[in-house]
Amino acid sequence: FAMSEFFNNKTILLISPEKWGGMHISKHHYAIELTGYCKKVFFLNPAVPNLKTAFLIEQHKEYENLFIVSCRSFFSQKLRFKFRFLFDVLMKFQVKKLLKSINEPIDVVWCFNRYTYANLNWFNAETHIYHPVDQVSSYQQVEVGNTATIILTVSDLILEKFIDIDVPKYIINHGLSHYFSEFCDANETKQFDNSRKLKVGYIGNLLKPSLDRASFKQIVENNQQVEFYMWGPTEVSNSNLGGDDSRESQDCINFLKDAQNVILEGVKSPKELAASIQNIDAFLLCFDMEKNPNRGSNSHKIMEYLSTGKVIISQVVSMYKDDGDLIAMTDKQTSIVELFGEVISNLEFYNREEIQMRRKEFAMNNTYKKQIQRIAKILSLELNL
């Protein structure tokens, strides 16, 4: 038995807290990559109250063995906050209906959703993967781990919440999708072309509450000589990842729309996005540490940035704090606004050839294909296969 073949010809139910849509993060990338191994992959969206039918299973247009599953909740999801026992009873019943609708055995349930399913045994699968990639905030979210075969996460900060759960636990970093790896040649590096304006990129949900909007705006205002290219939704209705529709959020979006040195690219497919970022000279991460639930421990977009070889300007990302060459990070004396100015003024140093190669090599060692092979090996060892 080859360890990397664990997922071959299996049927997987992948449970996501974010619905399928134009923006892809780890859950969506794992689902796509798994189609190369599995018999079928069912991607379960979070329940919604206004679906016309109880369950809707749609075959993906590009991946014939990927199915997007939507379900209508017949009770308020708010019950989980006040009447958790009743909520769990109703969710168990809804899972039975879901499995009946899918109408075929599930071999692996792979749960990224921290909020909804208290017991992974409800899914009658042989293998249970609990994979929170964001911080858990309640004991119920931790207790789910007791019903898992393995627990996976992306940082020590999240993993430490499961210290008392007697289940094998592993850190698997965020991955790089094949759309980006196709452009990533570790032996090819690019230097800044002084004949054109410097281009800085930002990929992500511009509506997320944890965005450090004050610093974000100040960086744009202070660097009129820089062109800022931003990929992500500017309206909640265009975001499958949710977002903050507050006045503060809208003011920030309006500022970006009015700024002469900002180009808002909107939501692009992973394929379009991967091609678009290849001529970017530096990338920006800009989060509010107090509002960020993961306290800046990791971010899925880092691997995409690293795949270009170009410098990332960021607050402290604890997953990378021991390797400062990969990311240019703030310290106690330097703000993100100050750091941005320092890096932009010394771009030849921060994008020197050897460090571009290291960034690309790091990204290519963490493709979703390699992450799935690592997870397959872990499961094979834990299950003594």
Buried (B, 14 or more C-beta within 10 A) or exposed (E): EEBBBBBEEBBBBBBBBBBBBBBBBBBBBBBBBBBBBBBBBBBBBBBEEEBEEBBBBEEBEEBEBBBBBBBBBEBEBEBBEEEEEEBBEBBBEBBEEBBEBBEEEBBBBBBBBBBBBBBBBBBEBEBBBBBBBBBBEEEBBBBBBBBBBBBBBBBEBBBEBBEEBEBBBBBBBBBBBBBBBEBBEBEEBBEBEEEEEBBBBBBBBBBBBBBBBEBBBBBBEBBEEBBBBBBBBBBBEBBBBBBBEEEEBBEBBEBBEEBEBBEBBEBBEBBBBBBBBBBBBBBBBBBBEEEBEBBBBBBBBBBBBBBBBBBBBBBBBBBBEEEEBBBBBBEEEBBBBEBBBEBBEEBEEBBBEEBBBBBBBBBBEBBBBBBBBBBBBBBBEBEEE
